[in-house]
């Protein structure tokens, strides 16, 4: 059974940095869209960043561009989101997700339905 597990996260002050990682197990495809989403209390789940594990460009929501970086391991079994210059509005539960294997181009601002496997989420808190 496919499993995505987030790690990292935690609490930081405004301007600080955190890293959230995602370990992917039992996904039979090596090339897929690997994404990060987040959901703040009372808000809808929001796409944050995506990369295609087979290579290519990385995309980000405008609010995190130049602050967040999405990367993956060489074996494509893990990917992470390095977050810098964190702001209170970045506070949310962060979810990693793996896309459909037939999607070889990762959409910018994708709907959640583009992703078929999800982690349980990990909390990121940013205090002002």
C-alpha positions, -999 to +999 in steps of 0.1 A: +000+000+000+013+034-010+023+055+020+034+091+023+048+103+056+057+139+065+084+148+089+100+180+102+078+210+107+074+225+141+074+260+155+095+290+145+095+327+148+088+351+119+117+351+096+129+317+106+133+285+085+119+251+086+120+220+065+092+195+059+101+162+043+080+135+027+089+099+025+071+079-002+067+041+001+054+015-022+046+039-051+053+018-082+061+048-104+094+066-102+082+096-122+053+116-108+042+150-097+053+155-061+034+183-044+031+202-012-002+217-001-012+235+031-044+242+050-048+268+076-077+267+101-109+277+084-094+278+050-094+255+020-064+234+012-040+254-009-014+242-033+022+254-024+047+238-047+053+210-072+081+192-089+081+164-114+104+137-101+114+129-137+130+163-139+120+197-152+108+229-137+095+235-102+065+256-096+053+276-066+024+296-055+032+333-058+031+339-020+061+315-014+083+322-044+119+330-035+112+318+000+104+281-004+123+255-024+110+220-033+136+193-039+138+155-041+163+128-034+181+111-063+161+079-057+129+099-059+115+082-028+116+114-008+110+151-014+111+181+008+101+217+011+127+241+025+110+271+039+128+303+047+117+338+058+086+323+073+056+345+079+026+341+102+005+335+071+025+304+063+012+288+095-008+257+085-009+220+083+014+209+054+005+179+033+027+161+008+011+144-021+019+122-051+002+127-084-013+104-109+012+083-129-003+094-162+004+130-154+038+138-169+033+175-168+025+189-134-001+217-135+005+250-121-021+257-093-034+222-096-067+210-081-063+185-052-078+159-075-045+159-095-030+141-065-041+106-055-019+098-025-016+121+005+003+122+037-015+129+070-001+163+073+024+180+096+020+213+115+040+244+109+036+272+134+050+307+129+048+331+157+051+369+153 
